[in-house]
Amino acid sequence: MRELCVDLETHYASDYSLKTLSSVEYVRDPRFLIHGMAVLDDGKAPFWVPGAQLQDFVAKIDWADTRLISHTYFDSLVLCDRFGVRPAEFVDTAGLARALIGGDADLARLMPLLDLGEKGDDLKETKGLRQLPMHLYDRLASYALNDVMGCWGIYRLLYPMLPDVEKKLLSLTGRISSIGVLRINHEVISAGLQELEAEQQRVIDASGVPASVLRSNQQFSAYVRDTLGLEPPTKLNEKGQEIGAFSKNDIEFNRFRAQHPELEHVWKAKLAAMSNSDIKRAQRFKNISKLGDGTLPMLQNYWGAHTGRASGGGGLNVQNLVRGSATRLCLEAPPGYQVLVADSSNIELRVNAWFAGQEDVLQVLRDGGDVYSHVASAHFGYKVTKKTHPDERQFGKLLSLGLGFSMGWKKFQTVCALGFMGAPPVRMTDEEAYQTVMTWRRNNHAIVAMWKTLGELIPTMLDENNHTVLGPVVLKHECVEMPNGTHLLYTGLKWDHETESWRYMGHHKLTPGLFDENIVQSLARHIVFEQKLQIDALDGVTVVGSTHDEVIAIAPTDRAPSAMDEMLAIMRQPPSWAPDLPLDAEGGWAQNYSK
């Protein structure tokens, strides 16, 4: 197979760049212009193709027998979306590096790290220029040729080390990130955007606090102190300076909210005023619906998270489209096709129980029972069912999803008071929260024992000769080998005496509970992603996207019922390394991404 490594150089300006637009908006914008492309073909000397000659160049390539290599999926998006290219395989060397080296995956770090020379300086002088002076044009070409050699070097060094199944996943991620299939319905997303903006304004108005105050942490801190008579929550920034803690992920703010539920309308308004991510994404969807063919490549970053999960890419984050939201409902299958969605049920809960050997939970799952009712029954001391005790069962869900990775009672108290994972708020005293967590831990002794085991095994990863087998994984030097040969990386693992905790990659904390969560999340990722490959191989079925626990595909309308059955059968089949792991899945199909 031909191996073609490319690096594109395109026009950008202050108001037109990948910092101000999503990748798809940028590529389909009328201002889009390619200065040229550096090419390294089958390991030969790199060369430069001027933008004006690019159409002729790509037309002469047999893409059905070509592996397209680039340092991100941006280049493949351009070639697929603007030129109709359909490579046999895709390779993203940034994703390769994240999987095999970890840490930052930019060329400026990787090239010297791998002894591939130095990445040149960005040519900021080209900013805003559509027609480049010859001296700048020549420098840009040299800059791109150096980059493409760095990209090729990373590919040659790392690609052979990637397990075959991951090579397929890398390529599949490239395909769904570069080729749009689902089309955005302009009317649906426009109405959804209006609703989001109206709801944001309603929440702000209901607080009685001016939007300008809500949008300024400094002014809001003064409002909390002077008007509400409360001491605002704070945290330390990276420079060690004390600043207001008002983001939805700040534990200080969440505890503060839980302590003052009577002012929840104010706290919600603060979050609504500060967070425009849903509105911004909906606006970008609306823009894309009127650009090009209106389809949306489901951009993802291969191995975007430490555990191997994909992350949202291209400035859109299609990984967390909420079920029922306009950004989900607006995505429609091509004429004559249906969107099929298969969701792996409670995959992390199941893997966690299996990995630890929590047999009572596993037996409930094997019997097709309701694990949330089972957990609630053990907690309350009487039989709970969804029909007879819905509130208790909901609490069982909080316990099952919240406590599996060693969450402490204080944090559990806070997240429950705020409404954990969409559940109604549950407020507990300190004693109630403490006893709730302790009761769960007594009832799930095997999972708790696994935390203890993992805590004792963390130091073994300091040993260069370490080979500790733990179920389907093997702990080695600064890493954990997964069943398919990939690794969870803990580079630079050391005991930090100042914080009295394990740290890796400079600053990441590693506790027994987090270690368990990393392993379980990675195992779950491998299960769902390898099922995704099997689904993509089904006759008449094409995978067009995925999230952490669901697979999104299209199939001809008359094929949809049987294809759905086959998808569910695949997702209920345990992997060879865990033949007794009880898996389940549910799903459905529709003309749009509504299931």
N, C-alpha and C positions, 0 to 999 in steps of 0.2 A: 504494500500500500504506500502511495506517495505521502510524504510527510512535509507539509507546508506550514512554515512558521511565519507569522505576519505581525506587523506593528503599524497601525494607521496614525497619521498625523492630520488633525482636522482644525478648521477655523474655530476660534472662540473669542468672546468679548465679555465685557463686564456684566452685561445683561443677558448673555447667551453662553452658558457653559454648563458643565455637569454639576456645578455647585448650585446653580439656580434652577435647573430643570432636571426631571428624571431622564434616564438614558433614552427611553423611547421618545419622549418629547423632543429631546435634543437631536436625535437621529432623523426624525421625521419633520423637523422644523424647516420652513422654506429657506432659512439662512444657512442650512447645513452645507458644508463645503469640505472636500477632502483635498488637502495639499498634496498628499502622496502616501505610498505604503512601502515600508521596508519589507523585503521578502527573503527568507532563507529556505531554499528548496532542496529537500533531501540531503541536507548537510553540506551543500556546496557554498561557494562564496556568496554572501548576501548582496542584494542589489536593490535599487530604488525604482519604484514604478510611479511616475507622476500621476496626479489625480486625473488628468484629462485622458490618460491611457488605461486607466484601471478597468473600465468596462470591457475593453478588448482583451485585457490580460485574463480576467476571470472567466471570460467566455471560452477560452481555449483550454481550460482545465477540466479534466474528467473528475468531477467532484464525487461521483459515486465510488471512486477508488482513491479518495484523498482524506487524510487525517488533518484537520485544521487545528493549528496550535497557536495560541495567543496568551498573553499574560493576564487577561481578564476576559470575560465574555462580551465586553464592549465591542471588540474588533469583529467577533463572529456575529454579533447583533447587526452591525453595519453591513457586513457582507451578505447576510441572509435577508435582511429587511430591505436594503436598498438595491441589491443586485440579484436577489433570488437564488443565492447560493444554497445548496443542500449537501453539505459534506457527509461522507460516510461515518466519520467520527469527529468528536470535538475533544480538545484538551485545553484546560485552563491551568497554566503553570502556577498561578497564585493559589488556586485550590490545592494543587499538588503539594505546594510548600506548606500550606496550613495543615494538611493531613500528615506530612512526613517530617516536618521540622518544627512546626508550631510557631506562634508569635506573629509579628508583622510580616506580611507577604509582599511588601513593595520591593521593586527591583533595587532601590537604593540600599536596602539591607541585605537582600539575598545575593546580589552579585559579588560583593567582597567576601561575604560569609562562605560562599561556595568557590571562592578563588576564580571568579569569572570577570575580574576587572572591576571597574567603577562605572556606575551609571552617570551619564552626563548631567549637567545642570539643565533645568527646564528653560526653554527659550521664551521668557516672558516678553521679549521684544516683539514676538509675533502676535501678541494679544490685540485683537481688534482689527487686524489687517487681513483682508481677503486676498489682496494681491501682494505677494511678498517680494521685497527687493532681492536681487539675485544672491547677495552675500548672506542674507537671512535664510533664503530658500536652501542654499547649499549647506548651511550649518544645521538646519532642521533635518535635512536628509541624513547627514552624518550622525546626528543625535539619534534618529530612528534606527539607523543601521547598527549602532552600538546597542540599543535596546533589544533589537531582534536577536542579536548574537547572545545577549544575556538570557533572553527568554529561551532560546534554543539550548543553551548550556544547562539551564535548569531542567528542561524537558529530558535531555539525554542522561542527566545524572539521576533524576528522581523517578521518571516514569517507569523504568524497569523494576523499581522497588515496590510499586503499587500492586496489590493483589488484583488478579484478573477481574473479579467481580466488581471491585472498586473502579477499575478502568471503564467498565460498562456504565457504572453510576455516574462517573465524571462526564462521560459522553452524553448520557441521557440528560443530565443537568444542563449541559451546554445546549442541547437541542431545544428543551422547553424554555430556556432563557433567551434564545436567539430567534425562534420562529413562533410568531403569533398564530394561535388557532381560534381561541375564544374571542368573539367580537363584543365590544362594549356597546350596549344600547344607550344611545345619547339621551333619550327621553327619561329613561329610568334613573340614570346617574344624575341628570340635571335636577329631577324632583328630589332625589335623595340628598343632594348637596344643599338644596334649599331647606330641607327639613333639619339637617345638621346645623346649619347656620341659625335657623330660627330657635332650635333647642338651646344652643349655646347662649343666645341672647336672652331667652326666657330664664335660664338658670342665673345669669348675671343680674337680670332685673329683679329676680326674687330675693336676692341677697341684700338689696338696698345699698350696696357699696359701689361707688363709681368704677367703671371698667379700668380707668387709668390707674386707680389704686390697686386693683386686683392684679394688674399686669406688671406692677413694680414690686419686687420683693422688699425693697427698702421702705416704700410707702405703706405696703401692707403690714410690715412689722410694726411701724409706727401706729397704724390703725388698730392692730391687735392690742398693743400696749396702752395707747392713750384712750381709745374709744371703748374697747371691750374690757379693759382692765386686766388683761392676762399677759403673762410673759411669753413672747413668741418662741417657738422651737428654733434651735440653731444647730449647725453642724460645722465641721472644719473642712475648708476646701483643700485643694492639692498643695497650696502654699502655706497651709496651717492657719489660715485666717478664719475667724468665726463669721459665718454668713447665715442668712435665714434658710431654714429647711422647710420647703413648701412643695416639693415634688411628690408625685403619687408613690414613688419608691423610697422616699425618705422615712426610715423607721421612726425618727423623732417626730415628724409631722403626723404619722399614722397613730402613734401613741397619744399625741396631743388631741387629735380628732376624736379618738375613742374616749378620752377623758372629758370631752365637752360635746356630747352628742346633740345638745340643745341648739348648737350653732352649726349643725351639719350643712344647712343651706348656704352658709358663708364659706365653709371649706370646699363644698362642691363648686361654688362660683369661682373660687380661687383656682382650682384645678381646671375648670372649663375655660377660664380666661387665659391661662398659661399654656394649655395644650391645644394646639390646632392641628395635631397630626391627622386625625380622621378627616377634618375639613380639607386639609392640604392634599391628602391622598385622593379624596373624592374630586377635588378640583383638577388634579392631574389626570384622573381617569376621564373626566369630562373633556379635557383638552385632547387627550389621545383619541377619544371617540371620533373626533373630527380631523384627525391626521392620518394620512396614508389610507390603509384599508380598515382602520378602526379596530384592528385586533390587538390583543395584549399579550406579548411574550411574558410568561410567568417567571420573571427574573429571580434567580436564586444564587446564593454563593455556596458552591460545593464546600463541605466541611467548614461552614461558617462559624460553628461553635466548637468549643473544646472537645465535646463528646462526639463530634462527627455530624451532628445535625446540620441541615442547611439553614442559612439565614436569609432574610429578605435582601434583595439586591436592587441596584438600579434606581434608588430613590423612591421606591414604591412599597416595599415590604408586603408582598402578597402572601406571606406566611401566616398572617393573623387576621384574615378577613372574617369578621364575625358573622356567624350564621344568621340570615335574615336581614343583614345590612345591605344597603344599596350597592356598595362596592362589590358585593358577592352576587346579588341578584341581577346586576346589570350585565354579567358575563354570560354570553349565549353561544350555543354550539352552532356550527355551520348548518345551512339548510340540509335537511335529511338526516341529521345526527342528533344524538342526545348526550347530555353531560351526565356521566356516571360517577358517583362518589361513594367510596367504601371507607368506612371509619373503623379502625382497630379499637375495640372496646377496652377501656381501662388498661391499656397496654403496660404502663409503668407500674401500676398497682400489681398486676399479674406477675410481671417479671421480678418485682421486688419480693413478693411472697415466695416465688419459686426459687430465687437465688438464695434466700435465707432459709428455706424449708419450713415456712409457716403453713403446716399441713391442714389446719382447720379451714383457713381461708382458701387454700387450693382445692380442698374437697368441695366446698360450696361452689366454687367456680366450675369444677368438673361436673357437678350435678346440675349445672345451669341455674343455680340459685342466685339470690339477690345479696351480694356481698355487703352492701350498705346496711341492709336490714340485719344481716348477721352481726356486723360490728356493733350496730346500735343495740341489738339484743344483749350482747355480751356486756355492753357498757351499763345499760339500765337494769339488767337482771330480769327482764321479762321479754316475751316474744314480741318482736316488732315486725310489722309488714308494711308495705307501701300503702295498702288500703286502710288498715286499722290504725296505724300510728305514723302518718306522713311527716309530722314535725320531727319525731324521734329519728325516722329514717334519714331525713335531711341532715340531722346532726351526725348520724353515722357516716354520711358522705363527707362531711367536714373532717371527721376523725380519719377516715380512710385516705383522703387526698392530702391532708395537712400534716399528719404526724409520721408518715412513713420514712422520713429521712432526718429524724432527730430534732425536729423543731421544738424549741423550749416553750415552757408554759407561758412566759410573758409575751413572746411573739404570737403564740397561738391565741392568747387572750385578745391581743390587738387586732389580728386579722379577722377573727370571728366577729369582733365588735364592728368592723367596717363592712362585713358581708363578704366572706371568703368565696372566691370563684363564682360570684353572682348569687350566692345564697343570701337570704334575709339576715340582717345583723343579729348576732347572738351576744349578749353582754353577760359577762361572768365576773364574779369577785376574784381576787387573787387566789383564795383558797379553792374556789370552784374550778378555776383554770388549772391550778396545780394538780388537784385530785383527778381531773379529767385526763390530763396527760399521763399521770402515773397509772391510772386504771388501764388506759390504752396500752401502755408499755407492758403491764403485767399480762394482759390478754394476748399480746403479740411478742412473746418472749423470744421467739426464734429471730425475728427481725432485730430486736434489741441486741441479741447475742451476736448477730452479724456486725452491728456497729462496733461492738467491743473487739471482735476479731480483726476487723479492718483497721481499727485504731492501733492494735498491736503489730499489724503487718506494715504499716506505713514506713517505719524505720528500715525494714528489709530492703526497700527500694534504693537505699544508699549504697548497697553492696553491688559492685560491678558484676559479680557472679550469681546474683540472685535469680532463682528459678522456683518460685512458690506457686504451686497450682492451687487454685481456689475455684472449684466448680468448672465453668467453661472458660475461665480466664487464667492467665499466668502473670504473676507479678514479677517484673524484671527490674533492671537498673533504670530508675527514673521513668518507668513506664509500666503500663499494663497491656499485655497482648490480648486482643479480642479473638473470638473464634475464627474470624476470616483472615487473620494475619495483620490487621491494622493495629494501631496502638493509641491508648490514651497517654498523652505525654505529660510528664511531671519534671520537665527539665529544670535543673538547678535546685532540686528539692533540698531543703535544709531546715533545721530547727532555728527559729528566730527567738533568741533569748529575751529580747525586749518585749515582744508581744506574747511570748510563751505559746507559740503556735507553729505548726508546719507551714512553710511557704514554698512556692515554686514559681518559675518564670519571673522572678524578681519580687512580686508582691501578692500573688494569688494565694489565698488562704486555703488550707486543706484540713478539714476536720473529719472524724470518722463518718458522720452523717453525710457530709458533702462527698466524701469518697464513695460511699454507697450510692448516692444519687448519681454521681458521674458514671459509675459502672453500669447501673441499672438503665440510665438514660441512653448510654451508648449501646447496650445490648438491645434495647427496644428499637433504637434507630436502625441497627443492622437487620432486625427482623422485618420492619416495615419497608425499608428501602430495598431489601432483596426481594420482598414480595412485589414491590413496584416493578422490578425487572421482569418477573414472571408475568405480571399483568400486561406489561407492554408487549410481551411476546405472543399474547393471545390473538387468534385470528380475528381481524377486523377491529381490534381495540388499539387505541393510541393514547398513551399517557400524556397529559398536557400540563400536569402540575402535581404538587403534593404539599402537605403540611407535615407537622411532626408525626401525626398519627392517622392521616387519611391520604388516600390516593385518588387523584382526579383524572378521569379519562373521557374519551369520546368514543362512540360506536354508532354505526347506522341504526336508525330508529327500529327497524325490524330485528336487529341483533341485540338491542339493549336488554331485554329480559334474560336471555341466556347468558349474555356477557356479564350481567350483574351477578348471576348465580355463580359463575366461574370465578369472578373476582372475590366474592365472599368465601368461596371454598378455599382459595389460595390463602386468604388472610386468616383463616381458621386452622391452617396447617402449621404445626409447630416446626421449628428448625431442627436439623439433624442433631445439633448439639444439645437440644433440650426436648427430647421426644415426649416427655410427660408434662410439658408446659401447656396448661389449658388456655387456648386463645379463642377469641370470638370476634365477630365483626358485624356491623350493620351498614346498610346503605340504601341507595335509591337512585333514580334517574329522573331527569326532567330536561326540558329544552334549555334551561339556564342552570347556573350554578347555585341551586337553591337547596339541595339536599345536605 
